[in-house]
Amino acid sequence: MALMKSISGIRGTIGGAPGDNLTPVDIVKFTAAYATILGKGKKVIVGRDGRMSGEMVCSLVVNTLLGMGLHVIDLGLSTTPTVEMAVKFEGADGGIILTASHNPKQWNALKLLNEKGEFISAELGQQMLQIAEKEAFDFAGVDELGTYSADDTLLQTHIDAILVHPLVDKKIIAEKNFTVVIDAINSSGAVAVPALLEALGVTNYTVLHAEMHGNFAHNPEPLAENLVDLCTEVVKQKADLGIAVDPDVDRLCFVSDDGSLFGEEYTLVAVADYILSKQKGNTVSNLSSTRALKDVTEKHGGEYFASAVGEVNVVKMMKDVNAVIGGEGNGGIIDPQLHYGRDALIGIALFLTHLAQTGKTTAELRKTYPDYFMSKQKIDLPKETDVKALLAKVKDQYSAQPVNTVDGVKIDFDKSWVHLRSSNTEPIIRVYSEASTIEKADGLANEVMNVIKSLM
């Protein structure tokens, strides 16, 4: 069990002792610290994914905000991108998304937004952590308590904004009469994705794991080993594609019509290919994302940039280089024409438009992109591990190779690479590697992991 405190939010497992897990005491403390930064009288959007602890955590967060004198608009069961956009729709001063994203059911988290509907900065996050540590917050008196309202219409407002996106072609999508299978992983995607498809004119769809009880049918991270049911059902139904989202609908991956994975790394590659074919410009992904995005960007005459891992870092670089599309290799699409946040719904709409315009099957479209294979592994760490010192030893071990230390340690080899970094949300080192075959990628990852284990 663990409580992870970082600038990206507060994430932990439900139950246990305060300070060690995400308990009611911790939820109130960090919510009050965030409210202190915003100030009394401010407006906050709150929404949650479908996980089992969602209602309990939401009740604590909402009532803490009211007790701090803030005004709450509660979206209830929602998606991360919907909450982000709702901050702007409602002219709010911030937002809190209650989701542990791809983590298993025992986890939950508070993801904190600024007035732009984007994740708060490192500086503001550090300030919030210090306030929480010192418990330097004052609750409002009875005459200054906040107000509460609920609004379940903002998902439709989000979808309406997608429908008028200049590169989303509802007409051609509807004409193709796609058959789609969705893996909604017992969470918000069971409502959001069908609502979007209906709005796009896609009526032939099936939803797997549609019951929104949060007791996830499988590990909710949209990786190959967790999507066997979806792949099987796509083939069984002779569907045009499968769609998988994570519990808060900010990550997206596709299954091709032949039952093979399109690859979550290639979600961004395909969407970027479409965007760049219509609008010249630059792209951004993080250091752990496939080099295929660079290939596609340069094919269209743009320039590719790599940021540190983390949505806030990708967004900052996208703004710095005026990127027309960006995101992360975990299936996170960030389209600045809509908003600066990972959004599976706009990703679906853009991908379906691209697929419809090409006239190809999903499997045929995948074959048009360069083939790189990525291995994503991890090493569990004891709590007391000095990760920085450990990565410094790894850097020394590979001093003969080009090494990038902007974010962890990225080691470049001939036509391959491995990226090591500590997670912001779990006590692990993530080990990402990419090569021309999966065997080479796995071999490279295992070689470096063995080196790390020998140094621990």
C-alpha positions, -999 to 999 in steps of 0.1 A, spaced: 0 0 0 12 35 -7 5 72 -7 23 91 -35 25 128 -31 37 147 -62 31 179 -82 9 158 -105 -15 150 -77 -21 128 -47 -25 91 -54 -27 62 -31 -45 31 -20 -78 33 -1 -77 23 36 -50 19 62 -31 45 82 -31 82 75 1 93 58 8 59 44 -24 54 23 -51 75 8 -73 78 39 -102 102 46 -78 122 67 -53 126 38 -81 134 13 -94 162 35 -59 176 42 -47 178 6 -81 191 -6 -79 218 20 -44 227 10 -55 230 -27 -85 252 -16 -61 274 3 -41 281 -29 -73 290 -48 -88 311 -20 -123 314 -5 -151 323 -28 -135 306 -59 -153 281 -82 -141 245 -86 -152 217 -109 -152 182 -94 -157 150 -114 -148 113 -108 -142 81 -127 -162 49 -119 -139 32 -94 -154 17 -63 -141 43 -39 -153 72 -61 -185 82 -43 -167 82 -9 -137 102 -21 -160 126 -39 -181 133 -9 -150 141 12 -136 164 -15 -168 182 -21 -176 188 15 -140 199 23 -142 225 -5 -175 237 9 -160 239 43 -131 260 29 -156 285 14 -154 274 -22 -182 270 -47 -185 235 -62 -199 223 -95 -201 185 -92 -201 166 -126 -205 133 -108 -194 103 -130 -173 120 -157 -140 118 -176 -107 136 -170 -109 156 -203 -145 166 -196 -135 180 -162 -106 198 -178 -129 214 -205 -156 221 -179 -132 244 -160 -130 266 -191 -167 262 -200 -178 274 -166 -151 300 -160 -140 281 -129 -108 288 -110 -97 252 -108 -108 216 -109 -102 182 -91 -105 150 -110 -109 119 -88 -92 91 -106 -62 69 -103 -62 66 -141 -48 32 -151 -41 19 -116 -60 -11 -102 -93 -7 -82 -77 -2 -48 -62 31 -59 -77 65 -62 -62 100 -66 -68 137 -66 -56 153 -99 -54 191 -96 -62 217 -123 -56 254 -127 -80 280 -141 -71 269 -177 -82 233 -170 -46 222 -172 -26 204 -145 -11 228 -119 25 238 -123 54 223 -104 58 254 -83 21 255 -74 22 218 -67 51 222 -43 33 250 -26 3 228 -21 24 200 -6 40 224 19 6 238 30 -7 202 35 25 192 54 21 221 78 -17 219 78 -16 256 72 -53 261 62 -83 277 78 -118 265 73 -146 290 67 -170 303 92 -207 294 89 -215 326 70 -187 319 45 -194 283 36 -193 275 -1 -222 265 -23 -229 232 -42 -245 225 -76 -246 194 -97 -243 194 -135 -245 163 -157 -247 182 -190 -210 190 -195 -202 157 -212 -225 167 -240 -209 201 -241 -176 184 -245 -189 162 -273 -205 192 -290 -171 209 -291 -156 178 -307 -183 178 -334 -174 214 -345 -137 207 -346 -125 217 -381 -108 183 -387 -136 160 -374 -158 149 -403 -190 135 -389 -205 130 -424 -178 107 -437 -177 88 -404 -214 81 -405 -213 71 -442 -187 44 -434 -212 27 -410 -183 14 -389 -189 -16 -366 -171 -9 -333 -164 -29 -301 -156 -9 -270 -138 -20 -238 -152 4 -212 -134 -13 -182 -164 -8 -159 -160 29 -157 -168 63 -173 -160 52 -208 -192 31 -208 -212 63 -210 -187 87 -227 -176 66 -257 -210 55 -268 -223 90 -265 -196 103 -287 -201 75 -313 -238 82 -314 -231 118 -320 -207 109 -349 -233 87 -365 -218 54 -354 -247 32 -342 -232 -3 -347 -213 -8 -315 -210 -32 -286 -197 -23 -251 -177 -48 -231 -175 -44 -193 -202 -18 -195 -214 -20 -158 -200 10 -140 -193 -5 -107 -155 1 -107 -147 -35 -99 -126 -37 -130 -130 -69 -152 -92 -68 -158 -62 -47 -150 -74 -13 -163 -42 -3 -181 -48 -7 -219 -19 -31 -226 -19 -62 -248 -23 -87 -220 -53 -69 -207 -72 -66 -240 -76 -103 -250 -114 -101 -247 -115 -70 -269 -93 -85 -296 -114 -117 -296 -147 -99 -298 -135 -77 -327 -127 -108 -348 -159 -126 -337 -181 -97 -347 -161 -89 -379 -159 -54 -366 -139 -26 -382 -120 -18 -350 -120 -20 -313 -116 9 -289 -101 6 -254 -99 35 -229 -87 37 -193 -111 44 -164 -109 82 -168 -109 82 -206 -77 101 -212 -58 72 -227 -68 54 -259 -58 25 -280 -73 6 -309 -76 -30 -320 -74 -36 -358 -101 -55 -377 -79 -86 -378 -78 -87 -340 -42 -74 -337 -34 -44 -316 -29 -12 -335 -6 -3 -306 -11 24 -281 22 40 -292 6 44 -327 -26 61 -315 -7 94 -315 13 85 -346 -19 79 -367 -37 110 -353 -6 132 -359 -3 118 -395 -39 129 -401 -35 164 -385 -2 171 -403 -17 161 -436 -42 190 -432 -22 214 -411 16 218 -412 35 222 -380 55 207 -352 48 178 -328 58 168 -293 58 136 -273 78 125 -243 112 108 -241 95 74 -236 74 76 -268 81 59 -301 104 74 -327 77 67 -353 62 101 -344 94 118 -355 94 99 -388 58 109 -396 64 145 -385 95 149 -408 76 132 -437 51 161 -435 79 187 -432 75 194 -395 99 193 -366 96 168 -337 105 177 -301 108 154 -271 98 165 -236 103 151 -201 77 125 -192 45 139 -177 15 156 -193 24 190 -178 59 188 -195 44 178 -228 19 207 -227 47 232 -218 68 221 -247 39 221 -271 32 257 -262 69 266 -265 72 252 -300 37 259 -311 29 222 -318 -2 214 -338 -5 180 -321 12 162 -292 8 137 -265 23 106 -250 30 71 -262 5 57 -237 -23 66 -260 -27 102 -248 -38 126 -275 -34 164 -268 -50 185 -295 -45 222 -288 -74 231 -311 -97 216 -284 -77 219 -252 -43 212 -237 -51 178 -221 -50 142 -230 -84 133 -244 -95 99 -257 -127 113 -271 -111 138 -296 -86 110 -304 -115 87 -314 -131 113 -336 -99 123 -354 -89 86 -359 -123 76 -373 -122 106 -397 -87 96 -408 -97 60 -412 -128 69 -432 -109 93 -455 -81 68 -463 -106 41 -473 -83 15 -457 -91 -11 -430 -76 -5 -396 -50 -32 -402 -41 -17 -436 -37 18 -420 -13 4 -394 9 -10 -421 15 24 -435 35 34 -404 72 26 -397 76 -5 -375 92 0 -341 86 -23 -312 86 -11 -276 91 -30 -244 75 -15 -213 87 -31 -181 93 -20 -145 114 -28 -115 97 -27 -81 116 -7 -55 118 -9 -17 104 24 -2 138 35 10 156 33 -24 176 63 -34 165 63 -70 186 93 -81 218 77 -68 208 44 -85 202 61 -119 235 79 -116 253 46 -113 235 33 -144 246 64 -163 282 57 -153 278 21 -163 268 32 -198 291 62 -201 304 50 -235 269 55 -250 250 88 -256 230 95 -225 202 120 -219 195 129 -182 167 155 -188 142 130 -173 158 100 -156 183 83 -179 178 76 -216 206 56 -233 208 56 -271 222 26 -290 224 19 -327 188 22 -339 174 15 -304 171 31 -270 162 25 -234 147 50 -210 148 46 -172 128 69 -149 112 67 -115 74 68 -115 56 98 -100 27 75 -90 42 42 -79 74 30 -61 90 17 -93 115 24 -120 99 23 -154 120 7 -181 110 16 -217 130 3 -246 125 4 -284 141 -14 -313 134 -29 -347 120 -61 -333 102 -69 -300 129 -95 -292 156 -68 -295 136 -44 -274 130 -70 -247 166 -81 -248 178 -45 -243 154 -39 -215 164 -71 -197 201 -63 -201 197 -29 -185 173 -43 -158 199 -69 -148 225 -41 -145 201 -21 -123 194 -51 -100 232 -57 -97 236 -21 -86 208 -21 -61 
